[in-house]
Structure formats: structure tokens, C-alpha cells
Amino acid sequence: MKREVIVAALRKNPEPWDIVVVGGGATGLGAALEAVTRGYRTLLLEQTDFAKSTSSKSTKLVHGGVRYLAQGDVSLVREASVERGRLAHNAPHLVRNLSFVIPTFSIWENLKYTIGLKMYDWLAGRLSLGRSVHISKTATLEKLSTLKKERLAGGVLYHDGQFDDSRLAVNLAQSISDKGGTVLNYMQVTGLRKDEFGNISGLTVRDTLNGGEELYINTRAVINATGVFADGLLEMDNPGAPRSIAASQGVHVVLDSRFLPGHNALMIPATSDGRVLFVVPWHDKVVVGTTDTPVNHISLEPRALEEEINFILTTAGQYLVHAPQRSDVRSVWAGLRPLAAAKAEGHKTKEISRSHKIIVAASGLITIIGGKWTTYRRMAEDVIHQLEVSLRWKQTESVTHEMPVHGATTATNWDDPWYFYGADAAAIRELAASQPDMNETLSEPYHIKKAQVVWAVREEMARNIDDFLARRIRLLFLDAREALRIAPAVAAIMATELNKDNHWAAAQVKAFEQEAETYII
């Protein structure tokens, strides 16, 4: 994970890679880990930072997909439920078993949701996180103390997983490195090179952190795992390639925990737009979302629309005693879902399956689209298998089913504000204790210390303050104003670590201020 060393080695070594994965989100990181653990010499390239786009902006759930069951997509629910159990086993420091309660308002709803969630349990089999049960009105209010009592008949309690998405992305990048693979952020693919037969043989990439220096990389295979940006690489390969992505925007708002105290989540099963809405405890805050808005323009930092924010607050207010107001929102973010484009026109994005799709081009370019965080490992297994079949390589077996990711530890203390570091937490505490200034507190309410910034630069390939404040820790997502407050201090620490000057630090703060504005109402 020493970026400068890796870039220097790339300049000097023209030896072809077996597989180059383009895209550092959930799909690309999973594919690269799958490839390297099968013995392939593997390089992952990300144009910005790991999980910068969609993969840091999820609802923070590792779930089978209750609403997919309602749509009759049993196979997807079964696959996701199994993968949910595997992820809970492989990343126990990031995935926790969370109880969800669906409030019910009639005997019919009690029966409908109880039966449906019993099937949800059955599909997960031995990897189920717990039994679904009908609970009384009293028990429902004990679980959800801020739920409105009017017309409440009871509730149905079920179990799903919760996780920290960008922290899992960082741990997957570290896992790839641990297994002998190579990962690089801020490396933008600008061109594909082909041999005399039209097969891809290499890439041209631009190091966006090093004055735009171009590098030439040789490879036997390329996997396009760029999510909502997949069409860009497909068109680079073939200007006439049909559109593969139907992007949908999902928005979340973050509130203080007083709106839903405790460790139970609220699931609203039928909103005015036909979706479900989650109110979920996360890092001592509450995440509320999501929306589903078709979009045509794809960007790294999409903006939440006013109607999306109002929809979330209004819907939550229909169920909570204290209706959240705009002034209560600590942070708001929007992410784009990379859905596989429907063959027929007229589908609503919520009706397009979240299952993944693999496209093999005549040049040998392998593209994977769709899917979700919960099934990232299965998607990776499928895309490497398809690559081997399509390129007529010898078949290999997956070894990732029960392989712990970097940082995995079973001794997770969820009350520890640094729990998400897993096994690395001890080393960060040692770093904090090593020098007096390393123990300096940057944010008292969020338990952020200087040592965490230094660790992110040295061990997690953080290269600007957004990398740290948004994805190495989650402060931008939890409290955008507090992130803005400590941004200058973070920039100064990173400047020292990266041998940058005061001008660099000032530019970093200015750029972060512009980005953070989109997280503040």
C-alpha cells in the first residue's frame, strides 16, 4: 500500500500482468481479490479513491433484499442471503447482526409480513442471522421507543446485517496487497491497446497525483468493473457499444441518535413511491433512506434533490414521534446505483434487478455491471470464472468463501469508537502512544486523533483530506460541518506526511469545502 513505491515499480517493469481490474469499488476490489487468490498476477486501478463513488454511499446494510422477495426474485434473495452470512463470517469487525422491526397496523399486515419474513429466514438456511418473529405492540415500542403509537397493532422483527461500506473497501484493498496483488488509486485509464488480432494487450493510464504522467501497462486480460462509469470503458473499446447502465440515484440523510435511540432499526415496507425506507442506527447516528430517482447525468459527486430530501423527512415523520426537520440533518449524500440497463423501455429503476450481468467483448474485455455490496464476493467469483472460460484459460477454484479480510477479528467491541479498524486498532493506538503529538485530539465528539490521519496516509493509501474525512473515517457522512471544522488540521498533518507545502494544504481545504457543501442542507 505504498503508492509512490508502486508507481516507481510500474515505470520500470514492463512485464505483463495476468489481469488488470479497472475500478476500485465493491465490484473491482472483489474481482481483484478473487484473481490474486487464484494465483494471478493482479493489478487494480482506480481513477480517484477506493469506493469514492457508489460504494461509499450505500444504506450500510448487508442484506438479502426483503423487497426483492416481494417482487418474486427468490434466486437473488437466496444468493444475497448466503453471501450476507459469508460476509459476516469474513469481516466480523465490520458486519454486525442488526434487529429490524416492521411496524404493523392490522391483523392482515401481521400475517403477511410474518409469513414473508419466515421465507426470508428459510432462504438463508444455516447462514441465517436469526429467526423472524411477530411481536406485540408493547414489544414493538420497547424496541423502537420513538415510534408513533397511533393505530399500531404490533410488529415483525427480523435480522439483517449492517456494515461500514468504505471501510470494507479499504480492507479489501489491503487484503489484495496482503495476498501479493497491487492496488493503485488516482490512476485513470485513458486508452486501451490491442494486438494485431484486435485483442486487448495493454492500457495507457494517467497518474492524476503526479502531474498527469502517463504510464503504459501490459496485460493478458482486463476487467471493466467501473460501476456507473462502465459505458466509458466499453466505448473506449468499441465506440459503437450499446448503453449498458441505467443509473438510479439514492439519497440518505443522517440524524442524531435521539430520533431512534438504541440498537434496533425501523423498516417502513411501503412508501408513497413503492419502495421501502430504512431508519438505521450507524456510528451513533441514524441513517435514513433511500430514494430511487432515474438519472441521465453520471458524476462522482451527485447532488441530493430537494424533493428527495423532503420525501425522506416526510416519510420518516409519519412514523416517528419527533418528525425530523431540515435543521436536524447532520449530513446528506447521494449515490448512483449501476443497474444493468433493461432490454425493454419503460421499466422503473426499482423494478430492474440488482443481479449482476457480465459482458464479453470481441476484444476480450470483460465487463461486470449491476449487483450490490452484499454479493460482491459472488460477483467476483462469477467474473473470474467467465474470464477463464472466455479467454480459454485453465479453470481455477475460488478460495474466498471463508477467507477473512484484512483486519478481521472476532473480539469486536462495538462500543469502541475505533472498532472499524479491527485487528489494526492496536497498532494505531501504539502509534498514538509513540509520540505526544500523535495523541492530539482533532475532534472530541467523534474521537478522532492525529494518529488516525498518519495511519491513513502510511497504511491505507489516503492521499488527500477527502480520502481521510469521507472514507478512512466517516466524518463527512456523519457530520459534514464537523468535517469542515477539522479539515485544516487534517490537511496540515497530511502535508507533513506527504512532503507537501502550505499551498497544497490550502488547496486541499478549498477543494474539500466545495465538496462538503453538497453534504449540507
C-alpha positions in Angstrom: 0.0 0.0 0.0 3.0 2.3 -0.5 1.7 4.2 -3.5 4.9 6.1 -4.6 6.9 2.8 -4.4 4.3 1.0 -6.5 4.2 3.8 -9.2 8.0 3.8 -9.5 8.0 0.0 -10.0 5.3 0.3 -12.7 7.6 2.7 -14.6 10.5 0.2 -14.6 8.8 -3.2 -15.1 7.1 -3.9 -18.5 6.2 -7.5 -17.5 2.6 -8.2 -18.5 0.1 -8.6 -15.7 -2.2 -11.6 -15.9 -5.3 -9.4 -15.0 -5.8 -5.7 -14.7 -9.0 -4.7 -12.9 -10.3 -1.2 -13.6 -12.4 0.2 -10.8 -11.8 0.4 -7.1 -15.4 0.0 -5.8 -17.0 -3.1 -4.3 -17.0 -5.0 -7.7 -13.5 -4.2 -8.7 -12.0 -4.9 -5.3 -13.8 -8.2 -5.1 -12.7 -9.2 -8.5 -9.0 -8.3 -7.8 -9.0 -10.2 -4.6 -10.6 -13.2 -6.3 -8.0 -13.1 -9.1 -4.9 -12.8 -6.8 -6.1 -15.5 -4.5 -6.4 -17.8 -7.5 -2.8 -17.2 -8.4 -3.0 -14.5 -11.0 -0.6 -11.6 -11.1 -3.2 -8.9 -10.5 -3.2 -5.0 -10.7 -6.2 -2.9 -9.7 -6.5 0.7 -10.9 -9.0 3.3 -9.6 -9.4 6.7 -11.2 -10.0 8.5 -7.9 -10.0 6.9 -4.5 -11.3 3.5 -3.4 -15.1 3.5 -3.0 -15.2 7.2 -3.9 -18.4 6.8 -5.9 -21.3 4.4 -5.3 -19.5 2.0 -3.0 -19.3 4.5 -0.1 -22.9 5.7 -0.4 -25.0 2.7 0.4 -27.6 2.2 3.1 -24.9 0.4 5.1 -26.8 -2.9 5.0 -25.6 -6.4 4.3 -29.0 -7.9 3.4 -30.8 -10.5 1.4 -33.2 -7.9 0.0 -36.6 -8.1 1.6 -38.2 -6.2 -1.2 -36.8 -8.4 -3.9 -38.6 -11.3 -2.2 -41.8 -9.2 -2.6 -41.0 -8.9 -6.3 -40.7 -12.7 -6.5 -36.9 -12.7 -7.2 -36.3 -15.7 -5.0 -33.0 -16.7 -6.5 -31.4 -13.3 -5.9 -32.6 -13.3 -2.3 -31.2 -16.7 -1.8 -27.8 -15.7 -3.3 -27.7 -12.5 -1.3 -28.7 -14.2 2.0 -26.0 -16.7 1.7 -23.4 -14.1 0.8 -24.6 -12.0 3.7 -23.7 -14.9 6.1 -20.3 -15.3 4.4 -19.5 -11.6 4.7 -20.5 -11.6 8.4 -18.0 -14.5 8.9 -15.2 -13.0 6.8 -15.4 -9.4 8.1 -16.7 -9.8 11.7 -15.2 -6.4 12.7 -17.3 -4.6 10.2 -20.6 -6.6 9.9 -22.9 -6.8 12.8 -26.2 -8.6 13.3 -29.0 -6.0 13.5 -32.6 -6.4 14.5 -35.1 -4.7 12.2 -38.7 -4.1 13.1 -41.6 -3.6 10.6 -44.5 -1.9 12.4 -47.9 -3.4 11.5 -51.3 -1.7 11.6 -53.7 -4.7 11.1 -54.0 -8.4 11.6 -53.5 -8.8 7.9 -50.2 -7.0 7.9 -49.1 -9.1 10.9 -49.8 -12.2 8.9 -48.4 -11.0 5.6 -45.0 -9.8 6.9 -44.6 -12.7 9.3 -45.0 -15.3 6.6 -42.9 -13.3 4.1 -40.0 -13.0 6.6 -40.2 -16.6 7.6 -39.5 -17.4 3.9 -36.6 -14.9 4.1 -35.1 -16.9 7.0 -35.6 -20.2 5.2 -33.8 -19.0 2.1 -30.7 -18.1 4.2 -30.6 -21.6 5.6 -27.8 -22.2 8.1 -26.4 -18.7 7.3 -29.5 -17.0 8.7 -28.7 -14.3 11.2 -31.7 -15.1 13.4 -35.4 -16.1 13.4 -38.1 -13.7 12.3 -41.0 -13.4 14.8 -44.2 -11.4 15.3 -44.0 -9.2 18.3 -46.7 -7.3 20.3 -47.4 -3.6 20.3 -45.7 -3.3 23.7 -42.6 -5.1 22.5 -42.5 -3.1 19.3 -42.5 0.2 21.3 -39.8 -1.2 23.6 -37.6 -1.9 20.5 -38.5 1.4 18.8 -39.1 3.9 21.6 -39.7 6.9 19.3 -42.3 5.1 17.1 -45.7 6.7 17.0 -48.4 4.6 18.9 -51.4 5.6 16.8 -53.1 2.6 15.1 -50.1 0.4 15.8 -51.1 -3.2 16.0 -47.7 -4.8 16.6 -44.6 -5.5 14.6 -42.5 -8.2 12.9 -38.9 -8.5 14.0 -36.3 -9.9 11.6 -32.5 -9.9 11.3 -30.1 -8.5 8.7 -26.6 -7.3 8.6 -25.1 -3.8 8.9 -21.6 -2.7 7.9 -19.3 0.2 7.0 -19.0 0.2 3.2 -15.9 2.3 2.6 -14.0 0.7 5.5 -14.7 -2.7 3.9 -13.4 -1.3 0.6 -10.1 -0.2 2.4 -9.8 -3.6 4.0 -10.3 -5.4 0.6 -7.6 -3.2 -0.9 -5.3 -4.2 2.0 -6.3 -7.8 1.5 -5.3 -7.7 -2.1 -1.9 -6.3 -1.1 -1.5 -8.8 1.7 -2.1 -11.7 -0.9 0.5 -10.3 -3.3 -1.6 -8.2 -5.6 -1.2 -4.5 -6.4 -3.7 -1.7 -5.9 -3.4 1.9 -7.0 -5.8 4.8 -6.6 -5.7 8.0 -8.7 -4.8 6.1 -11.8 -7.1 6.9 -14.7 -7.3 4.7 -17.8 -7.0 6.9 -20.9 -6.7 4.2 -23.6 -6.8 0.5 -24.4 -4.0 -1.1 -26.6 -4.7 -4.1 -28.8 -2.6 -6.6 -30.7 -2.7 -7.4 -34.4 -5.7 -9.6 -33.8 -7.8 -7.0 -32.1 -7.3 -8.4 -28.6 -6.6 -6.1 -25.7 -2.9 -6.3 -24.7 -2.4 -3.2 -22.6 -3.6 0.1 -21.2 -2.5 3.7 -21.1 -3.0 5.3 -17.7 -2.6 8.7 -16.2 -1.3 9.3 -12.7 -3.5 12.1 -11.6 -1.4 12.8 -8.5 1.9 13.1 -10.3 1.4 15.8 -12.8 -0.6 13.7 -15.2 2.3 11.4 -16.0 1.3 8.6 -18.5 2.3 5.0 -18.0 1.9 2.0 -20.3 0.8 -1.2 -18.8 0.9 -4.6 -20.5 -1.7 -7.3 -19.6 -3.2 -10.5 -20.7 -6.7 -9.5 -19.6 -8.8 -6.5 -18.5 -11.9 -6.5 -16.3 -14.1 -3.4 -16.5 -15.6 -3.0 -13.0 -16.2 0.7 -13.1 -19.8 0.7 -12.0 -21.8 3.7 -13.2 -18.8 4.6 -15.5 -18.7 1.2 -17.2 -20.0 2.6 -20.5 -17.0 4.9 -20.8 -14.5 1.9 -21.0 -16.9 -0.1 -23.2 -17.0 2.9 -25.7 -13.2 3.2 -25.4 -13.0 -0.4 -26.6 -15.8 -0.1 -29.2 -17.3 3.3 -30.0 -20.5 1.6 -31.1 -21.1 -0.3 -27.9 -24.7 -0.1 -26.8 -25.6 1.5 -23.4 -25.2 -1.0 -20.6 -26.0 1.2 -17.5 -29.3 2.5 -16.2 -28.3 4.8 -13.3 -30.5 5.4 -10.4 -29.9 7.9 -7.6 -30.3 7.0 -4.0 -30.2 9.7 -1.2 -29.7 9.3 2.5 -29.9 11.8 5.4 -28.2 11.4 8.8 -29.8 12.4 12.0 -28.8 12.4 15.7 -29.5 9.2 17.5 -32.3 10.8 19.6 -34.6 10.2 16.6 -34.2 6.4 17.1 -32.2 5.5 20.2 -30.9 2.0 20.8 -29.7 -0.7 18.5 -32.8 -1.6 16.5 -33.6 -0.4 13.1 -37.0 0.6 11.6 -38.1 -0.7 8.2 -41.0 1.1 6.6 -42.3 -1.5 4.0 -44.4 0.6 1.7 -43.7 4.3 0.9 -45.5 6.6 -1.4 -43.1 5.7 -4.2 -43.5 2.0 -3.8 -40.1 1.4 -2.1 -39.0 0.7 1.4 -37.4 3.2 3.8 -34.9 2.3 6.4 -34.1 4.2 9.6 -30.9 2.6 10.8 -28.5 3.2 13.7 -24.9 3.7 12.5 -21.8 5.1 14.3 -24.0 6.7 17.0 -26.1 8.4 14.4 -29.2 7.4 12.4 -29.1 6.9 8.6 -32.5 7.3 6.8 -33.1 6.3 3.2 -33.3 5.7 0.4 -34.8 7.2 -2.8 -34.8 5.8 -6.3 -34.6 8.6 -9.0 -33.6 7.7 -12.6 -30.7 10.0 -13.8 -29.1 10.6 -17.1 -26.0 12.5 -16.0 -23.4 10.4 -14.2 -20.9 12.2 -11.8 -18.6 11.3 -8.9 -20.5 13.5 -6.5 -24.2 13.7 -7.4 -26.3 16.1 -5.5 -29.4 15.2 -3.5 -32.5 16.8 -5.0 -34.8 18.9 -2.8 -37.7 16.5 -3.5 -35.7 13.5 -2.4 -34.7 15.2 0.9 -38.3 16.2 1.6 -39.6 12.7 0.7 -37.2 11.1 3.3 -38.0 13.6 6.0 -41.8 13.5 5.4 -41.9 9.7 5.3 -39.8 9.3 8.5 -42.0 11.9 10.2 -45.1 9.8 9.5 -43.7 7.1 11.8 -41.5 8.9 14.3 -42.8 10.8 17.4 -40.3 13.6 16.7 -40.6 14.4 13.0 -37.1 15.3 11.6 -36.7 18.8 10.2 -34.2 20.1 7.7 -32.3 21.7 10.5 -31.8 18.3 12.1 -29.9 16.8 9.2 -26.2 16.4 10.0 -25.2 15.2 6.5 -27.0 14.2 3.3 -25.4 12.3 0.4 -26.4 10.9 -2.9 -25.1 7.8 -4.7 -25.7 6.3 -8.1 -26.7 2.7 -8.5 -25.1 1.0 -11.5 -28.1 -1.0 -12.7 -27.9 -3.3 -15.7 -30.0 -1.5 -18.4 -33.3 -3.1 -19.1 -33.7 -4.6 -22.5 -37.2 -3.1 -22.8 -38.1 0.5 -22.3 -40.4 1.7 -19.6 -39.0 -0.2 -16.6 -38.8 1.8 -13.4 -35.4 1.5 -11.8 -36.8 -0.1 -8.7 -38.0 -2.9 -10.9 -34.7 -3.5 -12.6 -33.0 -6.5 -10.9 -30.0 -5.8 -8.7 -28.5 -9.1 -10.0 -25.3 -8.6 -11.9 -24.5 -9.0 -15.6 -21.3 -9.9 -17.4 -20.5 -8.7 -20.9 -17.6 -10.2 -23.0 -16.5 -8.0 -25.9 -14.8 -9.3 -29.1 -11.5 -7.8 -27.9 -11.6 -9.9 -24.7 -12.7 -7.0 -22.5 -14.7 -8.4 -19.6 -17.3 -6.0 -18.1 -19.4 -6.7 -15.0 -22.3 -4.4 -14.1 -25.1 -4.4 -11.6 -25.1 -6.1 -8.3 -24.7 -4.7 -4.8 -22.2 -4.8 -1.9 -23.8 -7.9 -0.3 -23.0 -10.0 -3.3 -19.6 -8.5 -4.2 -17.8 -11.8 -3.5 -20.1 -13.9 -5.6 -19.9 -11.4 -8.4 -16.1 -11.6 -8.2 -16.2 -15.4 -8.4 -18.5 -15.3 -11.4 -16.5 -12.7 -13.4 -13.2 -14.6 -12.9 -14.9 -17.8 -14.0 -16.3 -16.1 -17.1 -12.8 -14.6 -17.9 -11.2 -18.1 -17.7 -13.9 -19.6 -20.0 -14.0 -16.7 -22.5 -10.2 -16.5 -22.8 -9.8 -20.3 -22.6 -7.6 -20.2 -19.6 -7.2 -23.2 -17.2 -10.1 -23.3 -14.8 -9.2 -22.5 -11.1 -11.2 -22.7 -7.9 -12.3 -19.9 -5.7 -10.8 -19.8 -2.2 -12.6 -16.7 -0.9 -15.8 -18.3 0.6 -14.4 -18.4 4.1 -11.3 -16.2 3.8 -11.1 -13.4 6.4 -10.5 -9.9 5.0 -7.7 -7.7 6.4 -8.4 -6.6 9.9 -10.8 -9.4 10.7 -11.2 -10.1 14.4 -13.8 -11.9 16.4 -13.2 -9.7 19.5 -15.1 -6.7 18.3 -16.2 -4.2 20.9 -19.0 -2.3 19.1 -18.8 0.4 21.8 -15.2 1.2 20.9 -15.3 4.3 18.5 -12.3 2.7 16.7 -14.0 -0.7 16.3 -14.0 -0.5 12.5 -10.2 -0.8 12.4 -10.5 -4.4 13.6 -7.1 -6.0 14.3 -5.3 -2.8 13.2 -6.7 -0.8 16.1 -3.9 -1.9 18.4 -1.2 -0.7 16.0 -2.9 2.7 15.7 -3.1 3.0 19.5 0.6 2.2 19.6 1.2 4.9 17.1 -0.8 7.4 19.2 1.2 6.5 22.3 4.6 6.7 20.5 4.8 10.5 20.4 2.9 13.1 22.4 1.6 14.9 19.4 0.3 11.7 17.8 -2.3 11.5 20.6 -3.6 15.0 19.8 -7.4 15.1 19.5 -8.8 16.7 16.4 -12.5 16.0 17.2 -13.6 15.3 20.7 -17.2 14.2 19.9 -16.0 11.8 17.2 -12.9 10.5 18.9 -10.6 11.5 16.1 -6.8 11.7 16.7 -3.8 12.8 14.7 -2.5 9.2 14.7 -5.5 8.1 12.6 -4.6 10.6 9.9 -1.0 9.4 9.8 -2.1 5.8 9.7 -4.4 6.5 6.8 -1.5 8.0 4.8 1.1 5.4 5.7 -1.1 2.2 5.6 -4.3 2.9 3.8 -3.2 4.9 0.7 -5.1 8.1 1.7 -3.7 10.9 -0.5 -6.0 13.9 0.2 -8.2 15.1 3.0 -11.3 13.9 1.4 -9.9 10.3 1.4 -9.5 10.6 5.1 -12.6 12.5 6.2 -15.0 10.8 3.9 -13.8 7.2 3.6 -11.0 6.2 6.0 -13.1 7.6 8.8 -16.7 8.5 8.0 -16.9 12.1 9.4 -18.2 13.7 6.2 -21.0 11.3 6.1 -21.8 11.6 9.8 -21.4 15.4 10.4 -20.4 17.5 7.5 -19.9 20.6 9.5 -17.6 19.0 11.9 -15.6 17.6 9.0 -15.3 21.1 7.6 -14.1 22.3 11.0 -11.2 19.9 11.3 -10.3 19.9 7.6 -7.4 22.5 8.0 -5.8 20.4 10.8 -6.1 17.2 8.7 -4.6 19.0 5.7 -1.6 20.2 7.7 -0.9 16.7 9.1 -1.2 15.1 5.6 1.1 17.8 4.1 3.8 16.9 6.5 3.4 13.1 5.9 3.4 13.6 2.1 6.1 16.3 2.0 3.7 18.9 0.6 3.8 22.6 1.2 1.3 25.1 2.7 0.0 25.9 -0.8 -1.0 22.2 -1.2 -2.7 22.2 2.2 -4.7 25.4 1.4 -5.8 23.9 -2.0 -6.9 20.8 -0.2 -9.1 22.7 2.2 -10.6 24.8 -0.5 -11.5 21.7 -2.6 -12.9 19.9 0.4 -15.1 22.9 1.3 -16.6 22.8 -2.2 -17.3 19.1 -1.9 -18.7 19.3 1.7 -21.2 21.9 0.7 -23.1 19.2 -1.2 -23.5 17.2 2.1 -25.0 20.2 4.0 -28.6 21.4 3.7 
